[in-house]
Every structure is written in structure tokens, then in C-alpha cells.
Amino acid sequence: MRIKKVINNSILCAVDGKGNEVIITGRGIGYQRKVGEIVDETQIEKTYHMEGKKEQKKLRELVEQIPLEHLRLVSELIEYIREQISQELNESLLITLADHISFAIKRKEMGIEFTNPLSSAIMCYYPTEYSLGQRCLQIIEEEYQTRLNHDEAAFIALHIVNAELNTNMSEMYDITKLLDGCVRVTEFYYHKKMDRDSLNFNRFAVHLRYLLQRLLQGKALKNLEGEEDVLFREMIQKNCKIHYKCARRIATYIETEFEKSVSEEEMVYLTIHLKRLHLDEEEKKDLGE
């Protein structure tokens, strides 16, 4: 590997034999080194690589702005997160999460803390990711003796979900707000509060999450026009009238707030999830819970 840029005594930007840009860290690895020289591989402690050119540039800029120990910490956090979930994570999570956590630690040192107005919604709709966010805060406290605001668990959770869905943070905020709105519309329609701890509610929330993502990215399911497909939609509309009507109200809400149309195909799957929610509640009544 050849040196492309000396960032500081402990960090180099280099190019490997395949022409890929990498970030290399190691004690004294950049001391008195020059562009074009061969990297002393015996000094390498850690190598960071991004596949995309834009991500390579962002990573190079990031390591010039944050302490190396923050990058190391977040790299370890992401390794832990990957071990806990099966969902593939976008490689940019290292960049976005390191930037966020480094800034949060600096803000804490200055006595500045941010609150997250979506914390309750994030805790409800992304419970696995929120739990991982809480664990990350514990690790940060153990490593730095810095106790970050508990709302940071929600911020971290959103970064994880963002990496799962391959969206950006702005889109994730929109999706979360709309998801919460859809649930409120549903509860208003049925005149009852849903059990947010139930498996069917979790399935419903996950379905809404991916529905909103598809709409946002212009990848919504289109209506299938085969005879069996049409008959299936008609059967769902006929046999699940109450739940289909709720699905229609949710679709109207999405169209009003999101300016995106919900296809009949999407409506069918939404109706099925609403039916499952209803059955879940009926089963609880039968059991006297």
C-alpha cells in the first residue's frame, strides 16, 4: 500500500494494490512519512475500508475531524450490533454513527444535551434497535466514564434502522413520524389502544415501516392484473370490510401527509395485518386477559 495522505501521526490514507482507498491507523504510522511512500505494514493496527467512492471521501474527512479513539469505539460498537441482528447494515453506519457519537460526547463535555422528540415512537416501533442503542450508551459510559442523555439511545437506534433500510436520517425521521401517525389513525378507527408488546403489533409496525420506505423510494407494490390477483383483492375487500375501511383511512392519511398514493395491492397487505391485529385482541378477550 502507498500513502495517499498523511492525516496525522497515527492515521494514514492509503491506496492498496487494487486501487482501493483505505484508512490505516497505528501508533506513529504517519510520523515523518510522505505521500507516495510504501506503508510499513508492521505498524498497522486497524484498517478501515469503504466500497463506495463517496463513502471513502466521507470517511477520510471524518477521521480528520474526530478523535481516533472515537472511531475505534464506534467500530467496536458496530461489531457488537452486527452480532446481535441478522439484518445487513449499510457500510455508511460507521461514518454516520461515529460522527454522531463523537459530537454527542463533545456536547456532553460542554454541558450541552439534545432531546429527541421521537424517543417514545422510536422505542415503540424499533424496540430491538432501541435496546441496542441503550447498550451502546452503557459501553460508552464504561469506556469514557461519560453518561450521555438517555435520548441518545433513540438517536443511535435511528442510525441503526437507517443502515438497515439504506435510507438517510431525514427520511428516517419522516418515516417514523408517519408510522406514528398511521398507528394513531388505526387506534382512533378501532376506538382502542393497541398492545404495543404483542407480536402482531410488531409485525404491523414493521409492515408499515417498509410500506413507507417503499413509497418514499418510489418502489411501492403495483397492482397485479391477473385474474387470480383481482379475485384475491376482491375477496379481501368483501370478507374484511371493517379492516379494509381502516386501511383506506390509513392510505388517505399517507396520501395527505406524504403526497404518495397507496396502491390496491399495498392496501390488501395492510388489511391483512389489521385483521391479524384484530384477531390478536379477540384472542385476548376470549382468554379473559
ZADO-1210 file (C-alpha; in nm, 4 decimals, padded with zeros to 6 digits):
<atoms>
<atom x="00.0000" y="00.0000" z="00.0000" code="MET" pos="1"/>
<atom x="00.1123" y="00.3506" z="-00.0815" code="ARG" pos="2"/>
<atom x="00.0434" y="00.6632" z="00.1214" code="ILE" pos="3"/>
<atom x="-00.2132" y="00.8949" z="-00.0368" code="LYS" pos="4"/>
<atom x="-00.2362" y="01.1420" z="00.2520" code="LYS" pos="5"/>
<atom x="-00.0794" y="01.1758" z="00.5972" code="VAL" pos="6"/>
<atom x="-00.3654" y="01.2760" z="00.8260" code="ILE" pos="7"/>
<atom x="-00.1626" y="01.2765" z="01.1483" code="ASN" pos="8"/>
<atom x="00.0997" y="01.0697" z="01.3276" code="ASN" pos="9"/>
<atom x="-00.1495" y="00.7903" z="01.3903" code="SER" pos="10"/>
<atom x="-00.3652" y="00.7933" z="01.0753" code="ILE" pos="11"/>
<atom x="-00.2847" y="00.7492" z="00.7075" code="LEU" pos="12"/>
<atom x="-00.4990" y="00.7486" z="00.3975" code="CYS" pos="13"/>
<atom x="-00.3512" y="00.4926" z="00.1604" code="ALA" pos="14"/>
<atom x="-00.4244" y="00.3084" z="-00.1636" code="VAL" pos="15"/>
<atom x="-00.3959" y="-00.0689" z="-00.1736" code="ASP" pos="16"/>
<atom x="-00.2749" y="-00.2863" z="-00.4612" code="GLY" pos="17"/>
<atom x="-00.6246" y="-00.2897" z="-00.6179" code="LYS" pos="18"/>
<atom x="-00.6541" y="00.0872" z="-00.6176" code="GLY" pos="19"/>
<atom x="-00.8927" y="00.0986" z="-00.3216" code="ASN" pos="20"/>
<atom x="-00.8628" y="00.3854" z="-00.0763" code="GLU" pos="21"/>
<atom x="-00.8268" y="00.2776" z="00.2872" code="VAL" pos="22"/>
<atom x="-00.7764" y="00.4462" z="00.6215" code="ILE" pos="23"/>
<atom x="-00.4962" y="00.2962" z="00.8280" code="ILE" pos="24"/>
<atom x="-00.4315" y="00.3581" z="01.1950" code="THR" pos="25"/>
<atom x="-00.1360" y="00.2704" z="01.4131" code="GLY" pos="26"/>
<atom x="00.0886" y="00.4344" z="01.6702" code="ARG" pos="27"/>
<atom x="00.3443" y="00.6516" z="01.4887" code="GLY" pos="28"/>
<atom x="00.2434" y="00.5154" z="01.1476" code="ILE" pos="29"/>
<atom x="00.2284" y="00.8640" z="00.9975" code="GLY" pos="30"/>
<atom x="00.5301" y="01.0132" z="01.1744" code="TYR" pos="31"/>
<atom x="00.7625" y="01.1808" z="00.9222" code="GLN" pos="32"/>
<atom x="00.6018" y="00.9921" z="00.6350" code="ARG" pos="33"/>
<atom x="00.5378" y="01.1362" z="00.2888" code="LYS" pos="34"/>
<atom x="00.2830" y="01.0900" z="00.0113" code="VAL" pos="35"/>
<atom x="00.3806" y="00.8094" z="-00.2277" code="GLY" pos="36"/>
<atom x="00.5852" y="00.6117" z="00.0248" code="GLU" pos="37"/>
<atom x="00.5128" y="00.2459" z="00.0971" code="ILE" pos="38"/>
<atom x="00.3185" y="00.1849" z="00.4201" code="VAL" pos="39"/>
<atom x="00.5080" y="-00.0003" z="00.6909" code="ASP" pos="40"/>
<atom x="00.2571" y="-00.2844" z="00.7437" code="GLU" pos="41"/>
<atom x="00.4174" y="-00.3858" z="01.0738" code="THR" pos="42"/>
<atom x="00.2809" y="-00.0627" z="01.2233" code="GLN" pos="43"/>
<atom x="-00.0792" y="-00.1184" z="01.1119" code="ILE" pos="44"/>
<atom x="-00.3238" y="-00.1656" z="01.3981" code="GLU" pos="45"/>
<atom x="-00.6548" y="-00.1216" z="01.2158" code="LYS" pos="46"/>
<atom x="-00.7693" y="-00.0754" z="00.8563" code="THR" pos="47"/>
<atom x="-01.0997" y="00.0875" z="00.7581" code="TYR" pos="48"/>
<atom x="-01.2358" y="00.0465" z="00.4080" code="HIS" pos="49"/>
<atom x="-01.5477" y="00.1716" z="00.2300" code="MET" pos="50"/>
<atom x="-01.6651" y="00.0248" z="-00.1008" code="GLU" pos="51"/>
<atom x="-01.8247" y="00.3401" z="-00.2391" code="GLY" pos="52"/>
<atom x="-01.6137" y="00.6349" z="-00.3581" code="LYS" pos="53"/>
<atom x="-01.8402" y="00.8857" z="-00.1818" code="LYS" pos="54"/>
<atom x="-01.8146" y="00.6891" z="00.1428" code="GLU" pos="55"/>
<atom x="-01.4349" y="00.6719" z="00.1084" code="GLN" pos="56"/>
<atom x="-01.4233" y="01.0508" z="00.0819" code="LYS" pos="57"/>
<atom x="-01.6601" y="01.0957" z="00.3786" code="LYS" pos="58"/>
<atom x="-01.4544" y="00.8597" z="00.5927" code="LEU" pos="59"/>
<atom x="-01.1337" y="01.0428" z="00.5046" code="ARG" pos="60"/>
<atom x="-01.2932" y="01.3752" z="00.6002" code="GLU" pos="61"/>
<atom x="-01.4371" y="01.2289" z="00.9209" code="LEU" pos="62"/>
<atom x="-01.1077" y="01.0935" z="01.0566" code="VAL" pos="63"/>
<atom x="-00.9588" y="01.4398" z="01.0098" code="GLU" pos="64"/>
<atom x="-01.2270" y="01.5860" z="01.2370" code="GLN" pos="65"/>
<atom x="-01.2875" y="01.3404" z="01.5220" code="ILE" pos="66"/>
<atom x="-01.0531" y="01.1793" z="01.7770" code="PRO" pos="67"/>
<atom x="-00.9177" y="00.8422" z="01.6703" code="LEU" pos="68"/>
<atom x="-01.0421" y="00.6812" z="01.9922" code="GLU" pos="69"/>
<atom x="-01.3981" y="00.7777" z="01.8975" code="HIS" pos="70"/>
<atom x="-01.3617" y="00.5999" z="01.5635" code="LEU" pos="71"/>
<atom x="-01.2229" y="00.2926" z="01.7364" code="ARG" pos="72"/>
<atom x="-01.5057" y="00.2962" z="01.9895" code="LEU" pos="73"/>
<atom x="-01.7784" y="00.3171" z="01.7248" code="VAL" pos="74"/>
<atom x="-01.6106" y="00.0464" z="01.5178" code="SER" pos="75"/>
<atom x="-01.6350" y="-00.1821" z="01.8219" code="GLU" pos="76"/>
<atom x="-01.9979" y="-00.0797" z="01.8795" code="LEU" pos="77"/>
<atom x="-02.0867" y="-00.1698" z="01.5209" code="ILE" pos="78"/>
<atom x="-01.9175" y="-00.5083" z="01.5552" code="GLU" pos="79"/>
<atom x="-02.1345" y="-00.5685" z="01.8611" code="TYR" pos="80"/>
<atom x="-02.4500" y="-00.4522" z="01.6763" code="ILE" pos="81"/>
<atom x="-02.3763" y="-00.6846" z="01.3817" code="ARG" pos="82"/>
<atom x="-02.3501" y="-00.9777" z="01.6224" code="GLU" pos="83"/>
<atom x="-02.6948" y="-00.9038" z="01.7656" code="GLN" pos="84"/>
<atom x="-02.9003" y="-00.8670" z="01.4473" code="ILE" pos="85"/>
<atom x="-02.9279" y="-01.0652" z="01.1255" code="SER" pos="86"/>
<atom x="-03.0162" y="-00.7659" z="00.9078" code="GLN" pos="87"/>
<atom x="-02.7348" y="-00.6472" z="00.6816" code="GLU" pos="88"/>
<atom x="-02.6138" y="-00.2964" z="00.7654" code="LEU" pos="89"/>
<atom x="-02.5096" y="-00.0302" z="00.5182" code="ASN" pos="90"/>
<atom x="-02.1365" y="00.0372" z="00.5439" code="GLU" pos="91"/>
<atom x="-02.2011" y="00.4102" z="00.5936" code="SER" pos="92"/>
<atom x="-02.3167" y="00.3355" z="00.9508" code="LEU" pos="93"/>
<atom x="-01.9543" y="00.3682" z="01.0662" code="LEU" pos="94"/>
<atom x="-01.9419" y="00.7222" z="00.9288" code="ILE" pos="95"/>
<atom x="-02.2812" y="00.8472" z="01.0464" code="THR" pos="96"/>
<atom x="-02.2675" y="00.6845" z="01.3894" code="LEU" pos="97"/>
<atom x="-01.9064" y="00.7873" z="01.4589" code="ALA" pos="98"/>
<atom x="-01.9891" y="01.1444" z="01.3621" code="ASP" pos="99"/>
<atom x="-02.2972" y="01.1478" z="01.5851" code="HIS" pos="100"/>
<atom x="-02.1423" y="00.9832" z="01.8906" code="ILE" pos="101"/>
<atom x="-01.8242" y="01.1916" z="01.8725" code="SER" pos="102"/>
<atom x="-02.0335" y="01.5091" z="01.8584" code="PHE" pos="103"/>
<atom x="-02.2556" y="01.3845" z="02.1440" code="ALA" pos="104"/>
<atom x="-01.9503" y="01.3220" z="02.3641" code="ILE" pos="105"/>
<atom x="-01.8123" y="01.6669" z="02.2848" code="LYS" pos="106"/>
<atom x="-02.1508" y="01.8281" z="02.3582" code="ARG" pos="107"/>
<atom x="-02.1668" y="01.6458" z="02.6902" code="LYS" pos="108"/>
<atom x="-01.8240" y="01.7814" z="02.7857" code="GLU" pos="109"/>
<atom x="-01.9576" y="02.1312" z="02.7100" code="MET" pos="110"/>
<atom x="-02.2707" y="02.0716" z="02.9165" code="GLY" pos="111"/>
<atom x="-02.4990" y="02.0671" z="02.6118" code="ILE" pos="112"/>
<atom x="-02.7533" y="01.7890" z="02.5626" code="GLU" pos="113"/>
<atom x="-03.0180" y="01.7370" z="02.2958" code="PHE" pos="114"/>
<atom x="-03.3581" y="01.5782" z="02.3471" code="THR" pos="115"/>
<atom x="-03.5261" y="01.3571" z="02.0902" code="ASN" pos="116"/>
<atom x="-03.8983" y="01.4327" z="02.0436" code="PRO" pos="117"/>
<atom x="-03.9422" y="01.0956" z="01.8741" code="LEU" pos="118"/>
<atom x="-03.7915" y="00.8897" z="02.1578" code="SER" pos="119"/>
<atom x="-04.1215" y="00.7298" z="02.2579" code="SER" pos="120"/>
<atom x="-04.2089" y="00.6439" z="01.8974" code="ALA" pos="121"/>
<atom x="-03.8617" y="00.5024" z="01.8307" code="ILE" pos="122"/>
<atom x="-03.8757" y="00.2918" z="02.1476" code="MET" pos="123"/>
<atom x="-04.2151" y="00.1576" z="02.0376" code="CYS" pos="124"/>
<atom x="-04.1553" y="00.0898" z="01.6676" code="TYR" pos="125"/>
<atom x="-03.7880" y="-00.0090" z="01.6742" code="TYR" pos="126"/>
<atom x="-03.7539" y="-00.1979" z="02.0058" code="PRO" pos="127"/>
<atom x="-03.4570" y="-00.4124" z="01.9002" code="THR" pos="128"/>
<atom x="-03.2596" y="-00.1161" z="01.7711" code="GLU" pos="129"/>
<atom x="-03.3529" y="00.0940" z="02.0746" code="TYR" pos="130"/>
<atom x="-03.2281" y="-00.1806" z="02.3048" code="SER" pos="131"/>
<atom x="-02.9003" y="-00.1839" z="02.1103" code="LEU" pos="132"/>
<atom x="-02.8830" y="00.1940" z="02.1488" code="GLY" pos="133"/>
<atom x="-02.9166" y="00.1568" z="02.5246" code="GLN" pos="134"/>
<atom x="-02.6379" y="-00.0995" z="02.5320" code="ARG" pos="135"/>
<atom x="-02.4172" y="00.1337" z="02.3269" code="CYS" pos="136"/>
<atom x="-02.4699" y="00.4059" z="02.5882" code="LEU" pos="137"/>
<atom x="-02.3594" y="00.1628" z="02.8596" code="GLN" pos="138"/>
<atom x="-02.0439" y="00.0758" z="02.6662" code="ILE" pos="139"/>
<atom x="-01.9672" y="00.4453" z="02.6069" code="ILE" pos="140"/>
<atom x="-02.0059" y="00.5122" z="02.9791" code="GLU" pos="141"/>
<atom x="-01.7790" y="00.2195" z="03.0638" code="GLU" pos="142"/>
<atom x="-01.5136" y="00.3298" z="02.8138" code="GLU" pos="143"/>
<atom x="-01.5275" y="00.7071" z="02.8693" code="TYR" pos="144"/>
<atom x="-01.6972" y="00.7493" z="03.2058" code="GLN" pos="145"/>
<atom x="-01.9355" y="00.9730" z="03.0101" code="THR" pos="146"/>
<atom x="-02.3074" y="00.9257" z="03.0727" code="ARG" pos="147"/>
<atom x="-02.4958" y="01.0519" z="02.7702" code="LEU" pos="148"/>
<atom x="-02.8604" y="01.1577" z="02.7791" code="ASN" pos="149"/>
<atom x="-03.0924" y="00.8539" z="02.7540" code="HIS" pos="150"/>
<atom x="-03.2458" y="01.0137" z="02.4426" code="ASP" pos="151"/>
<atom x="-02.9187" y="00.9312" z="02.2668" code="GLU" pos="152"/>
<atom x="-03.0302" y="00.5663" z="02.2662" code="ALA" pos="153"/>
<atom x="-03.3129" y="00.6730" z="02.0338" code="ALA" pos="154"/>
<atom x="-03.0731" y="00.8641" z="01.8082" code="PHE" pos="155"/>
<atom x="-02.8445" y="00.5605" z="01.7869" code="ILE" pos="156"/>
<atom x="-03.1449" y="00.3368" z="01.7156" code="ALA" pos="157"/>
<atom x="-03.2436" y="00.5559" z="01.4214" code="LEU" pos="158"/>
<atom x="-02.8914" y="00.5346" z="01.2811" code="HIS" pos="159"/>
<atom x="-02.9126" y="00.1548" z="01.3011" code="ILE" pos="160"/>
<atom x="-03.2555" y="00.1430" z="01.1333" code="VAL" pos="161"/>
<atom x="-03.1276" y="00.3847" z="00.8717" code="ASN" pos="162"/>
<atom x="-02.8414" y="00.1442" z="00.7964" code="ALA" pos="163"/>
<atom x="-03.0859" y="-00.1466" z="00.7789" code="GLU" pos="164"/>
<atom x="-03.3189" y="00.0278" z="00.5349" code="LEU" pos="165"/>
<atom x="-03.0499" y="00.2061" z="00.3298" code="ASN" pos="166"/>
<atom x="-03.2179" y="00.5417" z="00.3791" code="THR" pos="167"/>
<atom x="-03.0883" y="00.8695" z="00.5221" code="ASN" pos="168"/>
<atom x="-03.1641" y="01.0274" z="00.8583" code="MET" pos="169"/>
<atom x="-03.4049" y="01.2833" z="00.7148" code="SER" pos="170"/>
<atom x="-03.6082" y="01.0045" z="00.5544" code="GLU" pos="171"/>
<atom x="-03.5998" y="00.8044" z="00.8778" code="MET" pos="172"/>
<atom x="-03.7481" y="01.0959" z="01.0730" code="TYR" pos="173"/>
<atom x="-04.0237" y="01.1289" z="00.8120" code="ASP" pos="174"/>
<atom x="-04.0935" y="00.7547" z="00.8162" code="ILE" pos="175"/>
<atom x="-04.1044" y="00.7451" z="01.1973" code="THR" pos="176"/>
<atom x="-04.3418" y="01.0419" z="01.2218" code="LYS" pos="177"/>
<atom x="-04.5699" y="00.8938" z="00.9569" code="LEU" pos="178"/>
<atom x="-04.5552" y="00.5500" z="01.1176" code="LEU" pos="179"/>
<atom x="-04.6666" y="00.7023" z="01.4466" code="ASP" pos="180"/>
<atom x="-04.9443" y="00.8889" z="01.2649" code="GLY" pos="181"/>
<atom x="-05.0660" y="00.5682" z="01.0969" code="CYS" pos="182"/>
<atom x="-05.0849" y="00.3930" z="01.4340" code="VAL" pos="183"/>
<atom x="-05.2839" y="00.6841" z="01.5793" code="ARG" pos="184"/>
<atom x="-05.5249" y="00.6701" z="01.2850" code="VAL" pos="185"/>
<atom x="-05.5664" y="00.2957" z="01.3460" code="THR" pos="186"/>
<atom x="-05.6330" y="00.3388" z="01.7180" code="GLU" pos="187"/>
<atom x="-05.8830" y="00.6172" z="01.6502" code="PHE" pos="188"/>
<atom x="-06.0654" y="00.3991" z="01.3964" code="TYR" pos="189"/>
<atom x="-06.0979" y="00.0994" z="01.6305" code="TYR" pos="190"/>
<atom x="-06.1535" y="00.3210" z="01.9374" code="HIS" pos="191"/>
<atom x="-05.8898" y="00.1394" z="02.1393" code="LYS" pos="192"/>
<atom x="-05.5199" y="00.1479" z="02.2187" code="LYS" pos="193"/>
<atom x="-05.3218" y="-00.1361" z="02.0683" code="MET" pos="194"/>
<atom x="-05.0986" y="-00.3671" z="02.2676" code="ASP" pos="195"/>
<atom x="-04.7559" y="-00.2481" z="02.1603" code="ARG" pos="196"/>
<atom x="-04.5892" y="-00.5503" z="02.3177" code="ASP" pos="197"/>
<atom x="-04.7760" y="-00.8029" z="02.1039" code="SER" pos="198"/>
<atom x="-04.6145" y="-00.9934" z="01.8187" code="LEU" pos="199"/>
<atom x="-04.8869" y="-00.8903" z="01.5737" code="ASN" pos="200"/>
<atom x="-04.8409" y="-00.5226" z="01.6570" code="PHE" pos="201"/>
<atom x="-04.4692" y="-00.5621" z="01.5934" code="ASN" pos="202"/>
<atom x="-04.5461" y="-00.7232" z="01.2571" code="ARG" pos="203"/>
<atom x="-04.7885" y="-00.4411" z="01.1782" code="PHE" pos="204"/>
<atom x="-04.5303" y="-00.1745" z="01.2665" code="ALA" pos="205"/>
<atom x="-04.2603" y="-00.3469" z="01.0598" code="VAL" pos="206"/>
<atom x="-04.5002" y="-00.3724" z="00.7645" code="HIS" pos="207"/>
<atom x="-04.5803" y="-00.0003" z="00.7914" code="LEU" pos="208"/>
<atom x="-04.2101" y="00.0794" z="00.8126" code="ARG" pos="209"/>
<atom x="-04.1341" y="-00.0983" z="00.4866" code="TYR" pos="210"/>
<atom x="-04.4504" y="00.0312" z="00.3189" code="LEU" pos="211"/>
<atom x="-04.3494" y="00.3899" z="00.3931" code="LEU" pos="212"/>
<atom x="-03.9948" y="00.3214" z="00.2792" code="GLN" pos="213"/>
<atom x="-04.1201" y="00.1779" z="-00.0489" code="ARG" pos="214"/>
<atom x="-04.3438" y="00.4792" z="-00.1051" code="LEU" pos="215"/>
<atom x="-04.0632" y="00.7220" z="-00.0221" code="LEU" pos="216"/>
<atom x="-03.8238" y="00.5492" z="-00.2621" code="GLN" pos="217"/>
<atom x="-04.0821" y="00.5047" z="-00.5379" code="GLY" pos="218"/>
<atom x="-04.0798" y="00.1257" z="-00.5052" code="LYS" pos="219"/>
<atom x="-04.4363" y="00.0644" z="-00.3883" code="ALA" pos="220"/>
<atom x="-04.6075" y="-00.2586" z="-00.4914" code="LEU" pos="221"/>
<atom x="-04.8063" y="-00.2143" z="-00.8117" code="LYS" pos="222"/>
<atom x="-05.1472" y="-00.3658" z="-00.8761" code="ASN" pos="223"/>
<atom x="-05.1237" y="-00.7120" z="-01.0311" code="LEU" pos="224"/>
<atom x="-05.3835" y="-00.7527" z="-01.3050" code="GLU" pos="225"/>
<atom x="-05.4019" y="-01.1310" z="-01.3321" code="GLY" pos="226"/>
<atom x="-05.7469" y="-01.2833" z="-01.2826" code="GLU" pos="227"/>
<atom x="-05.6471" y="-01.4562" z="-00.9592" code="GLU" pos="228"/>
<atom x="-05.4889" y="-01.1369" z="-00.8278" code="ASP" pos="229"/>
<atom x="-05.8031" y="-00.9342" z="-00.8925" code="VAL" pos="230"/>
<atom x="-06.0234" y="-01.2019" z="-00.7345" code="LEU" pos="231"/>
<atom x="-05.7960" y="-01.2153" z="-00.4289" code="PHE" pos="232"/>
<atom x="-05.8214" y="-00.8381" z="-00.3783" code="ARG" pos="233"/>
<atom x="-06.1981" y="-00.8502" z="-00.4155" code="GLU" pos="234"/>
<atom x="-06.2197" y="-01.1348" z="-00.1631" code="MET" pos="235"/>
<atom x="-06.0155" y="-00.9394" z="00.0934" code="ILE" pos="236"/>
<atom x="-06.2303" y="-00.6283" z="00.0429" code="GLN" pos="237"/>
<atom x="-06.5507" y="-00.8333" z="00.0814" code="LYS" pos="238"/>
<atom x="-06.4509" y="-01.0532" z="00.3756" code="ASN" pos="239"/>
<atom x="-06.2555" y="-00.7924" z="00.5698" code="CYS" pos="240"/>
<atom x="-06.4737" y="-00.4851" z="00.5148" code="LYS" pos="241"/>
<atom x="-06.4098" y="-00.3312" z="00.8561" code="ILE" pos="242"/>
<atom x="-06.0327" y="-00.3692" z="00.8327" code="HIS" pos="243"/>
<atom x="-06.0220" y="-00.2661" z="00.4669" code="TYR" pos="244"/>
<atom x="-06.2010" y="00.0549" z="00.5615" code="LYS" pos="245"/>
<atom x="-05.9305" y="00.1210" z="00.8231" code="CYS" pos="246"/>
<atom x="-05.6623" y="00.0507" z="00.5626" code="ALA" pos="247"/>
<atom x="-05.8310" y="00.3057" z="00.3373" code="ARG" pos="248"/>
<atom x="-05.8193" y="00.5666" z="00.6154" code="ARG" pos="249"/>
<atom x="-05.4509" y="00.4958" z="00.6702" code="ILE" pos="250"/>
<atom x="-05.3935" y="00.5312" z="00.2948" code="ALA" pos="251"/>
<atom x="-05.5791" y="00.8640" z="00.2941" code="THR" pos="252"/>
<atom x="-05.3619" y="00.9851" z="00.5825" code="TYR" pos="253"/>
<atom x="-05.0442" y="00.8813" z="00.3993" code="ILE" pos="254"/>
<atom x="-05.1628" y="01.0478" z="00.0783" code="GLU" pos="255"/>
<atom x="-05.2419" y="01.3688" z="00.2679" code="THR" pos="256"/>
<atom x="-04.9218" y="01.3849" z="00.4728" code="GLU" pos="257"/>
<atom x="-04.6823" y="01.2127" z="00.2337" code="PHE" pos="258"/>
<atom x="-04.8346" y="01.3047" z="-00.1028" code="GLU" pos="259"/>
<atom x="-04.7894" y="00.9419" z="-00.2092" code="LYS" pos="260"/>
<atom x="-05.0651" y="00.7163" z="-00.3423" code="SER" pos="261"/>
<atom x="-05.1136" y="00.3718" z="-00.1888" code="VAL" pos="262"/>
<atom x="-05.1935" y="00.1013" z="-00.4453" code="SER" pos="263"/>
<atom x="-05.4715" y="-00.1540" z="-00.4011" code="GLU" pos="264"/>
<atom x="-05.2029" y="-00.4212" z="-00.3759" code="GLU" pos="265"/>
<atom x="-05.0486" y="-00.2420" z="-00.0779" code="GLU" pos="266"/>
<atom x="-05.3983" y="-00.1955" z="00.0667" code="MET" pos="267"/>
<atom x="-05.4573" y="-00.5715" z="00.0628" code="VAL" pos="268"/>
<atom x="-05.1472" y="-00.6479" z="00.2696" code="TYR" pos="269"/>
<atom x="-05.2249" y="-00.3619" z="00.5063" code="LEU" pos="270"/>
<atom x="-05.5760" y="-00.5041" z="00.5549" code="THR" pos="271"/>
<atom x="-05.4355" y="-00.8490" z="00.6317" code="ILE" pos="272"/>
<atom x="-05.2095" y="-00.7042" z="00.9030" code="HIS" pos="273"/>
<atom x="-05.5020" y="-00.5115" z="01.0507" code="LEU" pos="274"/>
<atom x="-05.7039" y="-00.8343" z="01.0566" code="LYS" pos="275"/>
<atom x="-05.4215" y="-01.0053" z="01.2443" code="ARG" pos="276"/>
<atom x="-05.4195" y="-00.7231" z="01.4981" code="LEU" pos="277"/>
<atom x="-05.7941" y="-00.7634" z="01.5445" code="HIS" pos="278"/>
<atom x="-05.7641" y="-01.1400" z="01.5906" code="LEU" pos="279"/>
<atom x="-05.4905" y="-01.0846" z="01.8489" code="ASP" pos="280"/>
<atom x="-05.7223" y="-00.8617" z="02.0510" code="GLU" pos="281"/>
<atom x="-06.0139" y="-01.1064" z="02.0177" code="GLU" pos="282"/>
<atom x="-05.7979" y="-01.3934" z="02.1425" code="GLU" pos="283"/>
<atom x="-05.7054" y="-01.1930" z="02.4497" code="LYS" pos="284"/>
<atom x="-06.0724" y="-01.1239" z="02.5228" code="LYS" pos="285"/>
<atom x="-06.1529" y="-01.4952" z="02.4914" code="ASP" pos="286"/>
<atom x="-05.8748" y="-01.5744" z="02.7377" code="LEU" pos="287"/>
<atom x="-06.0034" y="-01.3086" z="02.9770" code="GLY" pos="288"/>
<atom x="-05.6815" y="-01.1054" z="02.9646" code="GLU" pos="289"/>
</atoms>
